[in-house]
Amino acid sequence: MLAQGDVVNLALIPDDIRYGRDSSTARRDPSINPAALPQSAQLEDVEKEFIRAKLSEANGNKSLAAKKLGISRRTLYRKIEAYGLE
């Protein structure tokens, strides 16, 4: 990482990580707006909001949200518990 200290500034996160694996098409995920997060947001804060957005898109369907996130259901359940999203 290029960040100095323990805070990751959103400007330091490459587009392919911020917006998805296929940044070559300049496709942006509208479910989360990085500009709406504070510049001092921790990576965990960004992940939490992204998970919250995908759960909302999936109307609470965890299987669908996990698929949209590209993670297993078990991983999603662990993250939901860790972030207190339920």
C-alpha positions as CSV (number, residue, x, y, z in Angstrom):
1,M,0.0,0.0,0.0
2,L,1.1,3.5,-0.6
3,A,-0.8,5.0,2.4
4,Q,1.2,6.6,5.1
5,G,-0.1,5.7,8.6
6,D,-3.1,3.4,9.3
7,V,-5.7,5.3,7.3
8,V,-6.3,4.3,3.7
9,N,-7.5,7.2,1.7
10,L,-10.0,6.3,-1.0
11,A,-7.9,8.1,-3.6
12,L,-5.1,5.5,-3.0
13,I,-7.3,2.5,-3.9
14,P,-7.0,1.6,-7.6
15,D,-10.2,1.8,-9.7
16,D,-10.2,-2.0,-10.3
17,I,-10.5,-2.6,-6.6
18,R,-12.8,0.4,-5.8
19,Y,-15.2,-0.4,-8.7
20,G,-14.8,-4.1,-9.5
21,R,-12.5,-6.4,-11.3
22,D,-13.2,-5.1,-14.8
23,S,-12.2,-1.5,-14.7
24,S,-11.1,-1.6,-18.4
25,T,-14.7,-1.1,-19.4
26,A,-15.0,1.8,-16.9
27,R,-18.1,0.1,-15.5
28,R,-18.9,1.6,-12.1
29,D,-21.0,-0.1,-9.4
30,P,-23.8,2.3,-8.6
31,S,-24.6,0.6,-5.4
32,I,-21.9,2.5,-3.5
33,N,-20.7,6.0,-3.9
34,P,-17.1,6.3,-2.7
35,A,-17.4,10.1,-2.7
36,A,-20.1,9.8,0.0
37,L,-17.6,8.2,2.4
38,P,-15.3,10.3,4.4
39,Q,-11.8,10.6,3.0
40,S,-10.5,9.0,6.2
41,A,-12.6,5.9,5.9
42,Q,-10.9,2.7,6.8
43,L,-11.0,-0.2,4.3
44,E,-13.3,-2.0,6.7
45,D,-15.8,0.9,6.5
46,V,-15.8,0.7,2.7
47,E,-16.3,-3.1,2.7
48,K,-19.1,-2.7,5.3
49,E,-21.0,-0.2,3.1
50,F,-20.4,-2.3,0.0
51,I,-21.8,-5.4,1.7
52,R,-24.8,-3.3,3.0
53,A,-25.5,-2.1,-0.5
54,K,-25.4,-5.6,-2.0
55,L,-27.7,-6.9,0.7
56,S,-30.1,-4.1,0.0
57,E,-30.0,-4.8,-3.8
58,A,-30.7,-8.4,-3.1
59,N,-33.6,-7.5,-0.8
60,G,-31.9,-9.3,2.1
61,N,-31.4,-12.5,0.1
62,K,-27.9,-13.5,1.4
63,S,-27.3,-16.2,-1.3
64,L,-27.9,-13.6,-4.0
65,A,-25.9,-10.9,-2.2
66,A,-22.9,-13.4,-1.8
67,K,-23.1,-14.2,-5.5
68,K,-23.1,-10.4,-6.4
69,L,-20.1,-9.9,-4.0
70,G,-18.2,-12.9,-5.4
71,I,-17.9,-14.6,-2.0
72,S,-19.3,-17.7,-0.4
73,R,-22.4,-17.5,1.8
74,R,-20.4,-18.5,4.8
75,T,-17.9,-15.7,4.2
76,L,-20.9,-13.3,3.9
77,Y,-22.4,-14.5,7.1
78,R,-19.0,-14.0,8.9
79,K,-18.8,-10.5,7.6
80,I,-22.4,-9.7,8.5
81,E,-21.7,-10.8,12.0
82,A,-18.3,-9.0,12.2
83,Y,-19.8,-5.7,11.0
84,G,-23.0,-6.0,13.0
85,L,-25.1,-5.8,9.8
86,E,-28.0,-7.9,11.1
